[in-house]
Amino acid sequence: MSEIIFLDEKRKKQRGMPQKEDPKEPQKKPSRMRGYLTRVLGFLRKNLQWKLLSLLLAVLVWVTIMNIDDPYITVTVPDVPVSSLNESVLQERGKISEIESGKTVTLKVHAPSSIAEKLTAQDFLAVADYRQMSLVYSVPIQVSVRKNSPYNKEDIDITIESKEPEVMVLTLENYTSDTFRVDIQPRGEAAEGYYVSDMVVKPNLVQISGSEKQIQRIERVVVEVATGQVKKSFERSAVIHAYDKNGYEIDESTITFDTKEVDVEVTVLPTKKILLLITTQGEPAYGYECTNIQHVPTEIMIAGKAEDLTDIYSMTIPFDIAMQSKDYGAKINIETYLEEYYGGKYVLVDEEKYVTVTAYIERLPSRDFKIKSTDISVVGLTEGYDLIFTTKNDINIKVFGRQEELDKLTPQTLKLYVDVTDYEPGSYYVSVNSATDAFVTVSHGTIGIAIEEAVDTLVVDDGSGSMDALPDDGAGQDGQEAE
């Protein structure tokens, strides 16, 4: 009987019929979640192929709708700057590159129209890695959307279709450096009544490195300083710029400064206008006089410390006309005179640094005088000597001066003399000088003289009241011969 029951239960299991529960084993209740999942899986299994087809159709419909509302278009983005990477690999070889082409690229970009129309060069990053340089000195250009671009998102599809050019072409040159003086370029005029007298840059030398071609282009190195409407001295920093001979600034991406900024000290002084005077120095040639002197400018503008400007109202410059016999002109450097005679206390403000001077020289009327030796006095004759004029004829003395002065002159008012100071006995020709007080020029004549030792004389009284001088030749030693 027991075997029959066993077989009956086995058939029920095979047919999927419910079995009789074993009262000894506890019955397990299925969980609610498991039942839910079972129903969902059962639903998905029913008509699965139709459900997948429906999903695909929905995606296609969505894409179609999106393309109708915001279609994809291709736009051109020009002038995307290309950055260079790892340039140091060239400098390690003593070389430096100059970009022939490929400083910028033009992109063809495929993106939704709502985004494509807003794209600019700032949304893209273009780089050329020098480590990828080929044997012909070309470097591939890699382009991507910048991380900080507002369009760099997962749900935005931006495709770079092409770029032009695709490579950066380089020219390699030797790497070199040179030292240049830094000049200062003021910008603007100081306030009225003030002057920028001096500008000092520290350091005044800068070293610039780059290719030989670029270094040779550098004509001058300048810092610009704003000096408009300034009234007092100041200090500030300024940026250095390099220029070629045509005045164009050299691209700073092609050269390197050892220092980019320098300190500039600017001195600002008050100004003052003073008279400029000219005085003659020396005498014109014999028979000539300076009748007039003219100069341009007659006023100059100078700058200096306020306390120094109170001490000056005019400046006189000497003009040498010695031995000139015709109109004579010259240019005198005003700055040099200020430096030499005022010790640098004042600075010339005017752009014109020279005064043009003209002295007008004219020949004077003349008068000839016949002079006797008796009209000539002797100066400087040593005691114990006698002077005899050996020229027996009259000598001619020419006198130059204005006619009214010449008409007043006489041989006596000429006050002619010869100076024989320290002369020893002998015969000479000496100059005849004049000590006249008249405003005339007396030419130097010459006259012959003889200097002898003086002869001693005796004075004899003959009782008549007259005194006769006899030479003392030793003949009357006892007085008898004299009697």
NORDAKA-V352160 format. One record per pair of residues at least 6 apart in sequence whose C-alpha atoms are under 7 Angstrom apart, sorted by sequence separation. I is the first residue (numbers start at 1). J is the second residue. D is the distance in whole Angstrom. If there is no record, write none. Layout:
((I,J,D) (I,J,D))
This chain:
((12,18,7) (90,96,6) (133,139,5) (146,152,7) (190,196,7) (243,249,4) (244,250,7) (338,344,6) (461,467,5) (476,482,6) (12,19,7) (132,139,6) (145,152,6) (242,249,6) (243,250,6) (460,467,6) (461,468,7) (242,250,6) (338,346,7) (434,442,7) (459,467,6) (460,468,5) (130,139,6) (459,468,6) (460,469,6) (9,19,7) (129,139,7) (459,469,5) (128,139,6) (433,444,6) (458,469,5) (459,470,6) (128,140,6) (418,430,7) (432,444,6) (457,469,6) (458,470,5) (128,141,5) (225,238,7) (335,348,6) (418,431,6) (431,444,6) (432,445,5) (457,470,5) (458,471,6) (127,141,6) (128,142,6) (224,238,7) (418,432,5) (431,445,6) (432,446,6) (457,471,4) (458,472,6) (126,141,6) (127,142,5) (223,238,6) (417,432,6) (418,433,6) (431,446,4) (432,447,7) (456,471,7) (457,472,5) (126,142,6) (127,143,7) (223,239,6) (373,389,7) (416,432,6) (417,433,5) (430,446,5) (431,447,7) (456,472,6) (126,143,4) (223,240,5) (416,433,5) (417,434,6) (429,446,6) (430,447,6) (125,143,6) (126,144,7) (222,240,6) (223,241,6) (335,353,6) (416,434,4) (429,447,5) (430,448,6) (124,143,7) (125,144,5) (221,240,7) (222,241,5) (334,353,6) (415,434,5) (416,435,6) (429,448,4) (124,144,6) (125,145,6) (221,241,6) (222,242,6) (240,260,6) (333,353,6) (334,354,5) (414,434,6) (415,435,5) (428,448,6) (429,449,6) (82,103,5) (124,145,4) (125,146,5) (221,242,4) (239,260,6) (240,261,6) (277,298,7) (333,354,5) (334,355,7) (414,435,7) (415,436,5) (428,449,5) (81,103,6) (82,104,5) (123,145,6) (124,146,5) (182,204,5) (220,242,6) (221,243,6) (239,261,5) (276,298,5) (332,354,5) (333,355,7) (372,394,5) (414,436,5) (427,449,6) (428,450,6) (81,104,4) (123,146,6) (181,204,6) (182,205,6) (220,243,6) (238,261,5) (239,262,7) (275,298,6) (276,299,5) (331,354,6) (332,355,5) (371,394,5) (372,395,7) (413,436,6) (427,450,4) (80,104,5) (81,105,7) (181,205,5) (182,206,7) (218,242,6) (219,243,6) (220,244,7) (237,261,6) (238,262,6) (275,299,5) (276,300,6) (331,355,6) (332,356,7) (370,394,6) (371,395,5) (426,450,6) (427,451,6) (79,104,5) (80,105,5) (141,166,6) (180,205,6) (181,206,7) (218,243,6) (219,244,5) (237,262,5) (238,263,6) (274,299,6) (275,300,6) (331,356,5) (370,395,6) (371,396,6) (426,451,5) (79,105,6) (80,106,6) (123,149,5) (140,166,6) (141,167,5) (179,205,7) (180,206,5) (218,244,5) (219,245,5) (237,263,4) (238,264,7) (273,299,7) (274,300,6) (330,356,6) (331,357,6) (370,396,5) (425,451,5) (426,452,7) (78,105,7) (79,106,6) (140,167,4) (141,168,7) (179,206,6) (180,207,6) (217,244,5) (236,263,6) (237,264,6) (273,300,6) (274,301,6) (330,357,6) (369,396,6) (370,397,7) (424,451,7) (425,452,5) (78,106,4) (139,167,5) (140,168,6) (179,207,4) (236,264,5) (273,301,4) (329,357,5) (330,358,7) (368,396,7) (369,397,5) (425,453,7) (77,106,6) (78,107,6) (138,167,6) (139,168,5) (178,207,6) (179,208,6) (235,264,6) (236,265,7) (272,301,6) (273,302,6) (329,358,4) (368,397,6) (369,398,6) (76,106,7) (77,107,5) (138,168,5) (139,169,7) (177,207,7) (178,208,6) (235,265,5) (271,301,7) (272,302,5) (328,358,6) (329,359,6) (368,398,5) (76,107,6) (77,108,6) (138,169,4) (177,208,5) (178,209,7) (234,265,6) (235,266,6) (271,302,6) (272,303,6) (328,359,5) (367,398,6) (368,399,6) (76,108,5) (137,169,6) (138,170,6) (177,209,4) (234,266,5) (271,303,4) (327,359,6) (328,360,7) (366,398,7) (367,399,5) (75,108,6) (76,109,6) (137,170,5) (176,209,6) (177,210,6) (233,266,5) (234,267,7) (270,303,6) (271,304,7) (327,360,4) (366,399,5) (367,400,7) (405,438,7) (74,108,6) (75,109,5) (137,171,7) (176,210,6) (233,267,5) (269,303,6) (270,304,6) (327,361,5) (366,400,4) (405,439,7) (74,109,5) (75,110,7) (175,210,6) (176,211,6) (233,268,5) (269,304,6) (270,305,7) (326,361,5) (365,400,6) (366,401,6) (74,110,4) (175,211,5) (176,212,6) (232,268,5) (269,305,6) (270,306,7) (325,361,6) (326,362,7) (364,400,6) (365,401,6) (375,411,7) (73,110,6) (74,111,7) (174,211,6) (175,212,6) (185,222,7) (187,224,7) (190,227,6) (191,228,7) (194,231,6) (231,268,6) (272,309,7) (279,316,7) (281,318,6) (284,321,6) (285,322,7) (288,325,6) (364,401,5) (365,402,6) (375,412,7) (72,110,7) (73,111,6) (173,211,6) (174,212,6) (183,221,6) (184,222,6) (185,223,6) (186,224,6) (187,225,6) (188,226,6) (189,227,6) (190,228,5) (191,229,4) (275,313,7) (276,314,6) (277,315,6) (278,316,5) (279,317,6) (280,318,6) (281,319,5) (282,320,6) (283,321,6) (284,322,5) (285,323,4) (364,402,6) (365,403,6) (379,417,7) (401,439,7) (72,111,5) (73,112,6) (173,212,7) (182,221,5) (183,222,5) (184,223,5) (185,224,5) (186,225,5) (187,226,5) (188,227,5) (189,228,5) (190,229,4) (191,230,5) (274,313,5) (275,314,4) (276,315,5) (277,316,4) (278,317,5) (279,318,5) (280,319,5) (281,320,4) (282,321,6) (283,322,5) (284,323,4) (285,324,5) (367,406,7) (377,416,6) (378,417,6) (379,418,6) (380,419,6) (381,420,6) (401,440,5) (72,112,4) (73,113,6) (128,168,7) (181,221,7) (182,222,5) (183,223,6) (184,224,6) (185,225,6) (186,226,6) (187,227,6) (188,228,4) (189,229,6) (190,230,5) (191,231,6) (274,314,5) (275,315,6) (276,316,6) (277,317,6) (278,318,6) (279,319,6) (280,320,6) (281,321,6) (282,322,4) (283,323,6) (284,324,5) (285,325,5) (371,411,7) (376,416,5) (377,417,5) (378,418,5) (379,419,5) (380,420,5) (381,421,6) (382,422,7) (400,440,6) (401,441,6) (71,112,6) (72,113,6) (75,116,6) (80,121,5) (180,221,7) (186,227,6) (187,228,6) (190,231,7) (278,319,7) (280,321,7) (281,322,7) (284,325,6) (304,345,6) (375,416,7) (376,417,5) (377,418,6) (378,419,6) (379,420,6) (380,421,4) (399,440,7) (400,441,5) (70,112,6) (71,113,6) (79,121,6) (85,127,7) (304,346,5) (379,421,7) (399,441,6) (400,442,6) (70,113,6) (77,120,6) (78,121,7) (83,126,6) (84,127,6) (85,128,6) (86,129,6) (87,130,6) (303,346,6) (304,347,6) (399,442,4) (70,114,6) (77,121,6) (82,126,5) (83,127,5) (84,128,5) (85,129,5) (86,130,6) (210,254,6) (302,346,6) (303,347,5) (398,442,6) (399,443,6) (81,126,7) (82,127,5) (83,128,6) (84,129,6) (85,130,6) (86,131,7) (210,255,5) (302,347,5) (303,348,6) (398,443,5) (80,126,7) (82,128,7) (111,157,6) (209,255,6) (210,256,6) (302,348,5) (303,349,6) (397,443,6) (111,158,5) (208,255,7) (209,256,5) (301,348,6) (302,349,5) (110,158,6) (111,159,6) (208,256,6) (209,257,7) (301,349,5) (397,445,6) (109,158,7) (110,159,5) (208,257,5) (301,350,6) (396,445,7) (109,159,6) (110,160,6) (207,257,6) (208,258,6) (300,350,7) (109,160,5) (110,161,7) (207,258,5) (108,160,6) (109,161,6) (206,258,7) (107,160,7) (108,161,5) (206,259,7) (108,162,5) (107,162,6) (108,163,6) (107,163,5) (391,447,6) (106,163,6) (107,164,7) (391,448,5) (105,163,6) (106,164,5) (297,355,6) (390,448,5) (105,164,5) (203,262,6) (296,355,6) (389,448,6) (390,449,5) (105,165,6) (202,262,6) (295,355,7) (296,356,5) (389,449,4) (390,450,6) (201,262,7) (202,263,5) (295,356,5) (296,357,7) (388,449,6) (389,450,6) (201,263,6) (202,264,6) (295,357,4) (387,449,7) (388,450,5) (102,165,6) (201,264,4) (294,357,6) (295,358,6) (387,450,6) (388,451,6) (200,264,6) (201,265,6) (294,358,5) (387,451,5) (102,167,6) (199,264,7) (200,265,5) (293,358,6) (294,359,7) (386,451,6) (387,452,6) (102,168,4) (199,265,6) (200,266,7) (293,359,4) (385,451,6) (386,452,5) (101,168,6) (102,169,6) (199,266,5) (292,359,6) (293,360,6) (385,452,5) (386,453,6) (101,169,5) (198,266,6) (199,267,6) (292,360,5) (385,453,4) (386,454,5) (100,169,6) (198,267,5) (290,359,7) (291,360,6) (384,453,6) (385,454,5) (99,169,6) (100,170,5) (197,267,6) (290,360,6) (291,361,6) (384,454,5) (99,170,5) (100,171,7) (196,267,6) (197,268,6) (290,361,5) (291,362,7) (98,170,6) (99,171,6) (196,268,4) (197,269,7) (289,361,6) (290,362,6) (97,170,6) (98,171,5) (195,268,6) (196,269,6) (288,361,6) (289,362,6) (97,171,5) (98,172,6) (194,268,7) (195,269,5) (288,362,5) (289,363,7) (97,172,5) (194,269,6) (195,270,6) (288,363,4) (289,364,7) (96,172,6) (97,173,6) (194,270,4) (195,271,7) (287,363,6) (288,364,5) (95,172,6) (96,173,5) (193,270,6) (194,271,5) (287,364,5) (95,173,6) (96,174,6) (193,271,5) (95,174,5) (96,175,5) (94,174,6) (95,175,5) (94,175,5) (195,303,7) (287,400,5) (96,210,7) (96,211,6) (197,347,7) (287,441,7) (286,441,7))
